Amino acid sequence: MSKRVARLIGFAALGALALAIGGYLLGVVAGLGLTWYNNHLLSDTAPQGSYLFWAHFMGQLFAFFSWPVGIVCGLLYGLRRKGPDAV
């Protein structure tokens, strides 16, 4: 494997990691917000959901769907950064 290909794989891995972390954090915020909305505005009786469960679940869901996009973004960034002779 050449050095250029290894760098592209590194950029893809960094892009996947960055978007997975960002997606997880966005999912946590969405899960907390949706649970708060369900427990305080939609429910007339007792709370219906656990904040920690839904925050973690939504974080994992968002991370799962965002890491493939991170791979593509990392590859595109690596190709653009290195120019046409990147591969």
Backbone as CSV, one residue per row, in Angstrom:
resi,resn,N_x,N_y,N_z,CA_x,CA_y,CA_z,C_x,C_y,C_z
1,MET,0.861,-1.167,0.000,0.000,0.000,0.000,0.907,1.230,0.000
2,SER,0.572,2.140,-0.866,1.400,3.337,-0.950,1.065,4.312,0.176
3,LYS,1.937,5.257,0.330,1.761,6.260,1.378,0.525,7.125,1.127
4,ARG,0.245,7.391,-0.133,-0.921,8.225,-0.489,-2.229,7.526,-0.141
5,VAL,-2.302,6.243,-0.451,-3.513,5.479,-0.142,-3.693,5.380,1.370
6,ALA,-2.620,5.191,2.101,-2.705,5.130,3.561,-3.211,6.453,4.124
7,ARG,-2.767,7.562,3.538,-3.266,8.869,3.999,-4.750,9.033,3.706
8,LEU,-5.187,8.569,2.532,-6.617,8.645,2.214,-7.444,7.806,3.185
9,ILE,-6.955,6.629,3.524,-7.657,5.786,4.498,-7.682,6.478,5.862
10,GLY,-6.598,7.147,6.208,-6.567,7.905,7.462,-7.576,9.040,7.467
11,PHE,-7.678,9.762,6.355,-8.672,10.831,6.264,-10.089,10.271,6.354
12,ALA,-10.325,9.124,5.716,-11.647,8.492,5.791,-11.971,8.086,7.219
13,ALA,-10.988,7.538,7.931,-11.213,7.126,9.324,-11.468,8.336,10.223
14,LEU,-10.699,9.396,10.010,-10.918,10.605,10.813,-12.277,11.237,10.520
15,GLY,-12.679,11.237,9.259,-13.999,11.765,8.910,-15.114,10.947,9.534
16,ALA,-14.972,9.619,9.496,-15.986,8.757,10.108,-16.057,8.983,11.608
17,LEU,-14.911,9.092,12.257,-14.881,9.317,13.704,-15.492,10.664,14.068
18,ALA,-15.125,11.693,13.319,-15.633,13.035,13.621,-17.148,13.104,13.455
19,LEU,-17.669,12.574,12.374,-19.113,12.642,12.176,-19.867,11.685,13.092
20,ALA,-19.269,10.573,13.479,-19.925,9.683,14.434,-20.047,10.362,15.796
21,ILE,-18.987,11.036,16.230,-19.045,11.758,17.513,-20.041,12.904,17.430
22,GLY,-19.985,13.666,16.342,-20.944,14.758,16.163,-22.372,14.262,16.086
23,GLY,-22.583,13.157,15.370,-23.917,12.572,15.274,-24.414,12.073,16.614
24,TYR,-23.520,11.478,17.401,-23.918,11.001,18.727,-24.356,12.177,19.604
25,LEU,-23.572,13.243,19.599,-23.915,14.404,20.427,-25.220,15.040,19.966
26,LEU,-25.432,15.125,18.662,-26.690,15.659,18.145,-27.852,14.756,18.534
27,GLY,-27.642,13.444,18.486,-28.680,12.503,18.895,-29.012,12.601,20.371
28,VAL,-28.001,12.836,21.205,-28.244,13.009,22.642,-29.134,14.222,22.877
29,VAL,-28.832,15.309,22.207,-29.647,16.521,22.359,-31.066,16.271,21.860
30,ALA,-31.190,15.595,20.724,-32.524,15.279,20.200,-33.284,14.349,21.141
31,GLY,-32.623,13.338,21.681,-33.283,12.415,22.603,-33.740,13.098,23.879
32,LEU,-32.903,13.984,24.421,-33.306,14.723,25.613,-34.484,15.641,25.324
33,GLY,-34.424,16.316,24.189,-35.516,17.225,23.830,-36.821,16.497,23.588
34,LEU,-36.777,15.390,22.876,-38.000,14.636,22.611,-38.573,14.018,23.883
35,THR,-37.710,13.549,24.773,-38.199,12.984,26.030,-38.814,14.068,26.899
36,TRP,-38.182,15.237,26.948,-38.756,16.338,27.721,-40.114,16.728,27.151
37,TYR,-40.211,16.802,25.836,-41.478,17.167,25.177,-42.559,16.136,25.486
38,ASN,-42.194,14.856,25.415,-43.162,13.799,25.695,-43.580,13.799,27.162
39,ASN,-42.636,13.993,28.075,-42.951,13.903,29.501,-43.680,15.131,30.026
40,HIS,-43.436,16.297,29.444,-44.006,17.514,30.008,-45.154,18.109,29.206
41,LEU,-45.177,17.943,27.932,-46.208,18.579,27.128,-47.261,17.618,26.604
42,LEU,-46.912,16.371,26.359,-47.873,15.416,25.817,-48.529,14.558,26.889
43,SER,-47.879,14.387,28.009,-48.370,13.474,29.030,-49.202,14.228,30.063
44,ASP,-50.398,13.706,30.344,-51.248,14.304,31.372,-51.077,13.602,32.716
45,THR,-50.419,12.475,32.732,-50.277,11.711,33.977,-48.809,11.626,34.375
46,ALA,-48.266,10.441,34.387,-46.884,10.215,34.823,-45.922,10.318,33.634
47,PRO,-44.656,10.556,33.909,-43.664,10.571,32.821,-43.640,9.245,32.060
48,GLN,-43.438,9.315,30.771,-43.522,8.138,29.915,-42.171,7.606,29.445
49,GLY,-41.083,8.334,29.671,-39.818,7.870,29.137,-38.646,8.225,30.027
50,SER,-37.578,7.474,29.871,-36.355,7.714,30.617,-35.427,8.594,29.793
51,TYR,-34.960,9.681,30.403,-34.070,10.608,29.699,-32.777,9.925,29.266
52,LEU,-32.162,9.158,30.157,-30.887,8.524,29.833,-31.033,7.482,28.737
53,PHE,-32.082,6.686,28.785,-32.280,5.672,27.761,-32.456,6.305,26.393
54,TRP,-33.360,7.279,26.273,-33.629,7.862,24.965,-32.482,8.720,24.466
55,ALA,-31.757,9.375,25.350,-30.593,10.157,24.918,-29.531,9.217,24.345
56,HIS,-29.252,8.123,25.034,-28.249,7.173,24.557,-28.713,6.481,23.274
57,PHE,-29.964,6.077,23.223,-30.497,5.406,22.034,-30.456,6.312,20.809
58,MET,-30.913,7.544,20.962,-30.894,8.473,19.832,-29.456,8.815,19.430
59,GLY,-28.557,8.911,20.406,-27.161,9.152,20.091,-26.575,8.033,19.252
60,GLN,-26.852,6.798,19.636,-26.355,5.665,18.860,-26.986,5.610,17.472
61,LEU,-28.253,5.929,17.387,-28.946,5.915,16.103,-28.363,6.967,15.163
62,PHE,-28.172,8.185,15.659,-27.602,9.241,14.825,-26.168,8.907,14.438
63,ALA,-25.386,8.369,15.356,-23.991,8.007,15.049,-23.936,6.906,13.994
64,PHE,-24.837,5.941,14.085,-24.850,4.837,13.127,-25.105,5.324,11.710
65,PHE,-25.993,6.300,11.562,-26.312,6.789,10.229,-25.392,7.902,9.756
66,SER,-24.576,8.463,10.618,-23.709,9.568,10.189,-22.283,9.131,9.874
67,TRP,-21.798,8.003,10.391,-20.408,7.639,10.138,-20.130,7.293,8.683
68,PRO,-21.064,6.691,7.913,-20.753,6.477,6.490,-20.591,7.797,5.727
69,VAL,-21.360,8.790,6.096,-21.207,10.108,5.479,-19.835,10.678,5.825
70,GLY,-19.350,10.423,7.022,-18.026,10.866,7.424,-16.924,10.225,6.602
71,ILE,-17.105,8.964,6.225,-16.118,8.302,5.369,-16.030,9.013,4.024
72,VAL,-17.177,9.295,3.437,-17.191,9.980,2.144,-16.592,11.376,2.267
73,CYS,-16.975,12.109,3.314,-16.422,13.451,3.512,-14.915,13.408,3.729
74,GLY,-14.431,12.450,4.484,-12.998,12.302,4.704,-12.247,11.977,3.422
75,LEU,-12.814,11.099,2.612,-12.183,10.787,1.335,-12.149,11.999,0.409
76,LEU,-13.259,12.707,0.335,-13.296,13.903,-0.508,-12.313,14.958,-0.016
77,TYR,-12.223,15.128,1.285,-11.270,16.085,1.836,-9.835,15.665,1.533
78,GLY,-9.538,14.396,1.677,-8.202,13.901,1.391,-7.831,14.062,-0.076
79,LEU,-8.768,13.769,-0.961,-8.509,13.951,-2.387,-8.318,15.420,-2.740
80,ARG,-9.132,16.260,-2.159,-9.033,17.695,-2.460,-7.749,18.281,-1.877
81,ARG,-7.356,17.815,-0.724,-6.170,18.348,-0.062,-4.892,17.953,-0.797
82,LYS,-4.868,16.756,-1.301,-3.663,16.249,-1.965,-3.640,16.527,-3.458
83,GLY,-4.733,16.924,-4.050,-4.753,17.215,-5.467,-5.017,15.979,-6.302
84,PRO,-4.877,16.094,-7.609,-5.211,14.977,-8.501,-4.266,13.781,-8.395
85,ASP,-3.077,13.960,-7.835,-2.154,12.835,-7.716,-2.262,12.156,-6.363
86,ALA,-3.417,12.230,-5.715,-3.583,11.655,-4.375,-3.645,10.128,-4.426
87,VAL,-4.085,9.569,-5.527,-4.219,8.112,-5.611,-3.200,7.549,-6.559
